[in-house]
Amino acid sequence: MKTYIVGGAVRDALLGLPVQDRDFVVVGASPEEMLAKGYLPVGKDFPVFLHPKTHDEYALARTERKTAAGYKGFVFHTDADVTLEEDLIRRDLTINAMAQDDAGNIIDPYGGLRDLHDRVFRHVSMAFCEDPVRILRLARFAARFAIPPQNFHVAEETTSLMQGMVADGEVDALVAERVWQELSRGLMEARPSRMFAVLRSCGALQRLLPELNALFEPGTASERGQQLMQILDATASHASHRQALSTRFAILLHDLALVPAGSDTLSVEKLRVKLADGICQRLKVPAECRDMAVMLAREHLHIKDAASLSAADTVDLLTRCDALRKPERFLEMLNACACLFLEELATDTVFAPQLQLSQALDIVLKVNGGEIASLYAAQPQQIPIAIRAGRINALEAASNAQQ
């Protein structure tokens, strides 16, 4: 029985990056032997065990055979005679197919060290094309390893292989939850635009997010796609703090509407909301990300033009966004708008609408709705009208006081 550190832990250590998790492969052992040594079984599809003290994951060396479409269509074989090389060849990329033994020696049967040095993402074997999740994982790695001195690129033969997978319909077999899992992780990496560039290059973006892919089609729309990617990367690298997933995702979906010039403003706004909501429903996006995406699609231009809003318009905006019940979410949306428009406004100072509307929210939150409601106990239908009027009056009074 021999154990090896494998995969990302070996890769990141060689790159001089922090190692977050260590995965181990065990060669020459059976499930019974692992149990006898006190390891705790956790694997469902194949034997994986937790170390009795460290709780690190130890997987028995295994081979696999494709039996159906999609990422679940595999039969796994584990046995004491499965070699380390047989286990490593089933992995996705050469840089993830290295192992390290107890003495610190690197076992590299498939050229991972060379590709690590050359900063290349290259598939280990044709087994890559049997699992469509690997396209998403590679795209996510491209977003992660996109800052010098990493700055990896995809090998031409691997791009060709992925294009074939897309043409064969493998990507269409991906379930929504898995797509969202990988996309959300890629959005949180250093340069999310690299993930979408890889997905575009192999045709997967057209299958997964055709609404976004349309922004890169030749013509005027292609400029919008590139501008969106620039904003997304700038948001990811924001110096002040690490932007939340819901912020990044909302920025990604905020304006996917392709409409003729001169179209009715309200119709365009409705289309933006419809597209954003449709993607969220299709990918089964968590509620907090869905709500932020739909709200930003609907409100970002209203917020940009906050200086022209009347007190009544401002109260209605806060009401539409449920800002009085969920002020933190509204403030996050203002932050998303700042990410959208600061570059356009050529300033790195405070985004004026963000300051204006956050102050307006503070003022409105201080209006005592319960006290106003008590005055209209005999006329309950007048209560919401009176509370709205009280909030408008508070904003107008604050504005007059500043003049």
Helices and strands as residue ranges (DSSP letters): E 2-6, H 8-15, E 23-27, H 31-36, E 40-41, E 48-50, E 57-60, E 62-66, E 74-78, H 84-88, G 94-96, E 99-100, E 106-107, H 112-118, E 120-121, G 126-130, H 133-144, E 153-154, H 156-167, G 171-173, H 176-187, H 192-202, H 204-208, H 210-213, G 214-216, H 220-236, H 245-253, H 265-283, H 287-304, G 306-308, H 311-320, H 327-341, H 352-365, H 369-374, G 380-382, H 383-402
